[in-house]
Amino acid sequence: MAIHVVKEAAPPPGTLGRTELYALAIGQVIGAGVITLIVPAIKMTGYSAWLAYFVAIVMGFIMILPFVFVSSTLRLGGGNYSMLCELAGPTASGIFAFAYLTQCLSLSLFGTAAAAYLGDIIPALGGSLPRIIVGVVLLTLFYVINLMGIDIMAKAQKLMTWLLIAALVLFAIVGICKIHLPIFNFKDPNFLINGWGITFERGQITGGFTGAVLLFVYSCQGYYMTTAYGRDAKNARKDIPVVLLMAVPTLIVLYVGVAMAGTGVMSVEEYGESTTLVFAAQRIFPTWLFFFFIIGGPIMALLSTLNSSFAYNAITIGQSCDDGWLPKAFGKKNRHNARTWILTFMYVLAILPIIFGLSITVITNIVQLFTSFFAFLNFAAQIRLPKKYPEAWKAARFHVPDGLYYAICLLSLAGFIVVFWKACLSMTPGLAVANVVVLLCMSAIGLWRAKTGNIEIHTSVWAE
């Protein structure tokens, strides 16, 4: 038994141009944040939620910044997995291959949030059973779309993303024009209802400005997943890093604008038990515009993220199947080149939190814990880039001195460590321990496979 590394020849350019990659990046990141987390964050920190979002966008960008330099230097055929395999070594990629299976749980967040929005709009769908049904139906729809292949998925994504951006810009502009609460008055008692720091209740994080920032930051990183489309991009090393940078001002305009509108037109008390922007939208828009916003904004944001998450996870997990970490049969492709069994696994895993009624905040904290764990592996790979590919690194479109790059990698890791700590303290001790144990068990399986498995790794990383 051994690990054999095969240098795979670079495939011809794919079909995804900068427009499609931008749509995938924005669709991937938006649904997880501006739609699902603004109201919970308003309840954590008050009028300052808009400022917390701006800080979170900056923090999120710093945390994923190493991916801008990596994607500018290398074309990655399997996203994080390929980067780890080539730069950190086969064992690291094996740990990631198994631990990453937990990440598929994030799909449930989008189905749960979409069901919550529809429940606030249509009272008949507000009960537990109707929300479960709605969430499962939406997951099923995009499971089927992704079974039809990446080209169909990308076309659907592009349409949804443009509708999404239009709806959120409309909400921000109209809402800002109707602001009547003093959200820019730093001295108002409602600006910081729980102070600048973090508040705790029974040992768990429940509020504060910094607490809101650390909740928001989850929704400010997802665009890095665009690196997984290196095999399918027309010009990966030029287009993907540019798209990652383009995402930042887009998020500032959309996220901060929508947060200002949502915070400025309704108080914390008026939101009541709701976790959605439905009631704020009813106050801002006439009826016909309200329904356009709900369909084009929240629903489209959640569905676009659900759509691209299916695709990204299938690519990443599929590469580890091709290499032998996971059973090759698990990564089998259908006639549309879609990973049938992987998509089915994601679909089933995503349904479970919906059936068990986990809240949006709980799911978010679980996913944050998982993604922060991967940062330790990513750091081990990213820090080796300049030495492993010196010529490609110097010739990269985005290049900085080695010392500055290493400092950026360390700063990124520090951010993820803080988020990991926050995620553990934002759930019950039992749930936190259970999730850490799951990660450690999956990592142990990866180490065991590295020592005993017959693995043939196709690096899927190209500097040409």
Secondary structure, DSSP 8 states (H G I E B T S, - for coil): --EEEE--------SB-HHHHHHHHHHHHHTTTTTTTHHHHHHHHGGGHHHHHHHHHHHHHHHHHHHHHHHHH-EESSHHHHHIIIII-HHHHHHHHHHGGGGGGGHHHHHHHHHHHHHHHSGGG-SHHHHHHHHHHHHHHHHHHHHT-HHHHHHHHHHHHHHHHHHHHHHHHHHHHT--S-TT-TTSTTTSTT-SS-EEETTEEEE-HHHHHHHHGGGGSGGGGGGGGTTTBSSHHHHHHHHHHHHHHHHIIIIIHHHHHHHHHS-HHHHTT--SSHHHHHHHS-HHHHHHHHIIIIIHHHHHHHHHHHHHHHHHHHHHHHHTSS-GGGG-B-TTS-BHHHHHHHHHHHHHHHHTT--HHHHHHHHHHHHHHHHHHHHHHHTTHHHHSHHHHHHSSS---HHHHHHHHHHHHHHHHHHHHHHHHTS-HHHHHHHHHHHHHHHHHHHHHHHHS-EEEE--EE--
